[in-house]
Every structure is written in structure tokens, then in C-alpha cells.
């Protein structure tokens, strides 16, 4: 995971014999994350388990889609706020040429007919469905755990503030619990 200033703009280039050249610019201030996985914390839940959050996937143009509730896939309106973390994926690793947007839109249509569950068939499953549809990295066995691992191993925070909004509540709760444990332990001796 890396930190990126909110003013920092990243240019990624993908060149493939089948696709020609595509330039993509990540622009956090304008909320544009072309061909990315995007993540945002879920209040209270992320404060207790900081790796748990809400995930979406973007189109090649950077429009964000997230499976937010039963029968609901949002467009550019993530359920828990704008992304605090993103992972831009390499278009040359898409198994079916020019299928990124098609796979994202097919996943959207599929999940508009599904009930959202916290522990399964959720926003991570929606993203995995899209990655399977495009055969990202030559695979069709993406699942919510693999998607989460990809994001947390390769993702970048949008800004220092985003990093803090994701981790500070957990650090405060953990510090409080540690202090309370120490106080109670020392009090017994």
C-alpha cells in the first residue's frame, strides 16, 4: 500500500497488440479512477476490522460502480463515500481484449437482480464477477477474498487524510483497549 497526495496525478499506460495504446489518468480530486478497484471504509465495522470495507470497480473512463444494497448498483455514488483507496489494474492483463467495460456492465446487470449480504454475495463478489467476466490475469476464479487481497497488496491510499480516515478510528479503539487492559492488569498486582 502506498500513499499518494490528493493533488498527485498518476498516468498509467497499457500497450497491447490487440488494443493499441490507452492512456489512463487517476484523478482523486475529480473522483476519476480509470480501470480501478476502489475502496472506502464502512463506519464502525472498519473501525473494528480495518481491512473490512466497501469495494467498487470502475469503467475504463473512471466511473465508479458499487453493489451497495439489495438490487442496487450505484453509479458514481459509493454507499459509504468517495474512495479512500484504489488499485489501478493493468489493461494488458485482461484476458479477453476490449472486454473491461463489457464485464463491468454485465456484473452490474447481474447484481441489480441480487440481494446484498454482509458476509457473502456482496460488493466484493460484484467486483469478482466483473474480473471473472474479463478473465483478468488469465483467471476465472476470482472471489471476494482474492479481490480483497489484490486491493490490500497493490492498493494506494488517495491521500494522507484518506489513510487516517481508514486507520485512525481503529488505532484509537485499539489504544483504548490496550490502555484499559494495562490498567486492569496493573490494578490486580
C-alpha positions as CSV (number, residue, x, y, z in Angstrom):
1,X,0.0,0.0,0.0
2,X,1.3,3.4,-0.8
3,X,0.3,7.0,0.0
4,X,-0.5,9.5,-2.7
5,X,-1.1,13.2,-2.2
6,X,-4.6,14.3,-3.2
7,X,-3.1,16.6,-5.8
8,X,-0.9,13.9,-7.3
9,X,-2.0,12.6,-10.6
10,X,-0.8,9.2,-11.9
11,X,-0.6,8.3,-15.6
12,X,-0.7,4.6,-16.5
13,X,-0.2,3.3,-19.9
14,X,-1.3,0.0,-21.2
15,X,0.0,-1.2,-24.6
16,X,-1.1,-4.5,-26.1
17,X,-1.0,-5.8,-29.6
18,X,-4.8,-6.2,-29.6
19,X,-5.7,-2.9,-28.1
20,X,-3.3,-0.3,-29.2
21,X,-2.3,2.4,-26.7
22,X,-4.6,3.6,-23.9
23,X,-3.7,6.4,-21.5
24,X,-5.5,6.5,-18.2
25,X,-5.2,9.2,-15.5
26,X,-6.2,8.7,-11.9
27,X,-7.5,12.0,-10.6
28,X,-8.6,11.7,-7.0
29,X,-9.9,15.3,-6.6
30,X,-12.3,14.7,-9.5
31,X,-13.1,11.2,-8.3
32,X,-11.9,9.5,-11.5
33,X,-10.1,6.2,-11.2
34,X,-9.9,4.6,-14.6
35,X,-9.9,0.7,-14.6
36,X,-9.5,0.5,-10.9
37,X,-10.8,-1.2,-7.8
38,X,-11.9,1.4,-5.3
39,X,-12.4,1.0,-1.6
40,X,-13.9,3.1,1.2
41,X,-14.3,2.3,5.0
42,X,-17.6,1.3,6.5
43,X,-18.1,3.2,9.7
44,X,-17.9,1.2,12.9
45,X,-17.2,-2.1,11.0
46,X,-13.9,-0.8,9.6
47,X,-13.1,0.8,12.9
48,X,-13.0,-2.6,14.5
49,X,-11.6,-4.6,11.5
50,X,-9.6,-2.1,9.3
51,X,-9.3,-4.5,6.3
52,X,-13.1,-4.7,6.0
53,X,-14.7,-2.1,3.8
54,X,-16.8,-1.3,0.8
55,X,-15.5,-2.1,-2.7
56,X,-16.3,-0.9,-6.2
57,X,-15.0,-1.2,-9.7
58,X,-14.7,1.5,-12.3
59,X,-15.2,1.6,-16.0
60,X,-12.2,2.4,-18.3
61,X,-13.3,6.0,-18.1
62,X,-13.2,6.0,-14.3
63,X,-16.9,5.9,-13.5
64,X,-17.4,4.1,-10.2
65,X,-19.9,1.2,-9.8
66,X,-20.6,-0.5,-6.5
67,X,-23.1,-3.1,-5.3
68,X,-24.5,-1.1,-2.4
69,X,-27.7,-2.7,-1.3
70,X,-30.2,-5.3,-2.5
71,X,-31.0,-4.8,-6.2
72,X,-28.8,-1.7,-6.2
73,X,-25.6,-0.9,-8.1
74,X,-24.7,2.7,-7.7
75,X,-23.0,4.8,-10.3
76,X,-20.5,7.4,-9.0
77,X,-22.2,7.4,-5.6
78,X,-20.5,4.9,-3.4
79,X,-22.6,3.8,-0.5
80,X,-20.1,4.9,2.2
81,X,-18.5,7.9,0.5
82,X,-15.8,8.6,-2.1
83,X,-12.9,6.1,-2.3
84,X,-10.1,6.3,0.2
85,X,-8.0,3.6,-1.6
86,X,-7.7,2.4,-5.1
87,X,-5.8,-0.2,-7.2
88,X,-5.4,0.6,-10.8
89,X,-5.4,-2.6,-12.8
90,X,-3.3,-3.3,-15.9
91,X,-5.4,-3.5,-19.0
92,X,-2.9,-5.7,-20.7
93,X,-3.8,-8.4,-18.2
94,X,-7.4,-8.5,-19.3
95,X,-7.8,-12.0,-20.9
96,X,-10.5,-11.0,-23.4
97,X,-9.4,-8.0,-25.5
98,X,-11.5,-4.9,-25.0
99,X,-13.8,-6.6,-22.5
100,X,-13.2,-4.4,-19.4
101,X,-16.4,-2.2,-19.7
102,X,-18.5,-5.1,-21.0
103,X,-17.6,-7.2,-18.0
104,X,-18.2,-4.4,-15.6
105,X,-21.6,-3.6,-17.1
106,X,-22.6,-7.3,-17.1
107,X,-21.6,-7.6,-13.5
108,X,-23.8,-4.5,-12.8
109,X,-26.8,-6.0,-14.5
110,X,-26.4,-9.3,-12.7
111,X,-26.1,-7.7,-9.3
112,X,-29.1,-5.5,-9.9
113,X,-31.1,-8.7,-9.5
114,X,-29.4,-9.9,-6.3
115,X,-29.8,-9.4,-2.6
116,X,-26.8,-7.9,-0.8
117,X,-25.4,-9.9,2.2
118,X,-22.7,-8.7,4.5
119,X,-20.7,-11.9,4.6
120,X,-21.3,-13.3,1.1
121,X,-22.7,-12.2,-2.3
122,X,-21.7,-8.6,-1.5
123,X,-19.7,-5.7,-3.1
124,X,-16.5,-7.9,-3.2
125,X,-18.5,-10.6,-5.1
126,X,-19.7,-8.0,-7.6
127,X,-16.1,-7.0,-8.4
128,X,-15.0,-10.6,-8.6
129,X,-17.8,-11.3,-11.1
130,X,-16.5,-8.5,-13.3
131,X,-12.9,-9.7,-13.1
132,X,-14.0,-13.2,-13.9
133,X,-16.0,-11.9,-16.9
134,X,-13.0,-10.2,-18.3
135,X,-10.7,-13.1,-17.3
136,X,-8.4,-10.6,-15.5
137,X,-4.9,-12.1,-15.1
138,X,-6.0,-15.1,-17.1
139,X,-8.3,-16.3,-14.2
140,X,-11.9,-17.0,-13.9
141,X,-11.8,-17.9,-10.2
142,X,-11.8,-14.5,-8.6
143,X,-13.7,-14.4,-5.3
144,X,-14.2,-11.8,-2.5
145,X,-11.0,-12.9,-0.7
146,X,-8.8,-12.8,-3.8
147,X,-10.1,-9.4,-4.7
148,X,-9.5,-8.1,-1.2
149,X,-6.0,-9.4,-1.2
150,X,-5.3,-7.8,-4.6
151,X,-6.5,-4.5,-3.3
152,X,-4.6,-4.5,0.0
153,X,-1.4,-5.8,-1.5
154,X,-1.4,-3.4,-4.5
155,X,-3.6,-0.5,-3.5
156,X,-2.7,3.1,-2.8
157,X,-4.4,5.5,-0.5
158,X,-5.9,8.5,-2.2
159,X,-4.3,10.9,0.3
160,X,-2.8,11.0,3.8
161,X,-6.2,12.1,5.0
162,X,-7.7,9.0,3.4
163,X,-5.2,6.8,5.2
164,X,-6.0,8.5,8.5
165,X,-9.8,8.2,8.0
166,X,-9.3,4.5,7.3
167,X,-7.0,3.7,10.2
168,X,-7.3,6.4,12.9
169,X,-10.6,5.1,14.4
170,X,-9.1,1.6,14.7
171,X,-5.9,2.9,16.3
172,X,-7.9,4.9,18.8
173,X,-10.0,1.9,19.7
174,X,-7.0,-0.4,19.9
175,X,-5.1,2.1,22.1
176,X,-8.1,2.4,24.4
177,X,-8.4,-1.3,24.7
178,X,-4.7,-1.7,25.3
179,X,-4.7,1.0,28.0
180,X,-7.7,-0.5,29.7
181,X,-6.1,-3.9,29.7
182,X,-2.9,-2.5,31.2
183,X,-4.8,-0.6,33.8
184,X,-6.8,-3.6,34.8
185,X,-3.7,-5.9,34.8
186,X,-1.6,-3.5,36.8
187,X,-4.5,-3.0,39.2
188,X,-4.6,-6.7,40.0
189,X,-0.9,-6.9,41.1
